[in-house]
Amino acid sequence: MSFFESEMVRKELQDIEDLQDEVFGNVFQFQSASKADQLAHIELLEELLNKQQILYFRLQHSDDPDAKRMLEKIKAGATEFGFSRDTDIGYVFRNMMKVVAQMRDHLATS
């Protein structure tokens, strides 16, 4: 069975897609949203990042050619955001989680 034929992987990919739709659908209303809605948005963003990070980890440890191709697409996509080709994507995830934590902290103190 290939990596993407796994029921668990397909479910995780669908969850990621659903979360992406929800997060990006609400991003433009974030500034004008209530504190509770902003916090809910941040929690969705954390959940999305966690699921993406887990998928990335699985891709890294798979021997499946399709998984390796997706891993290469992710790395290529990171270069479009200004990262070098050899950037550790795990580092990117850690920094993104720090930013989200800072958003949460800022919201809690404002």
Number of C-alpha atoms within 10 A of each C-alpha: 6 11 18 14 9 11 10 11 14 13 12 16 16 12 16 19 14 12 18 16 11 15 19 12 10 14 12 10 12 15 9 9 14 11 14 10 14 20 17 13 19 19 16 16 20 16 15 20 20 16 17 18 17 13 18 19 14 15 20 14 11 15 12 14 12 14 20 16 12 14 20 14 12 14 18 15 13 18 14 11 8 8 15 12 14 10 12 12 18 12 10 14 16 14 12 15 16 12 12 17 15 12 14 15 11 10 14 10 6 6
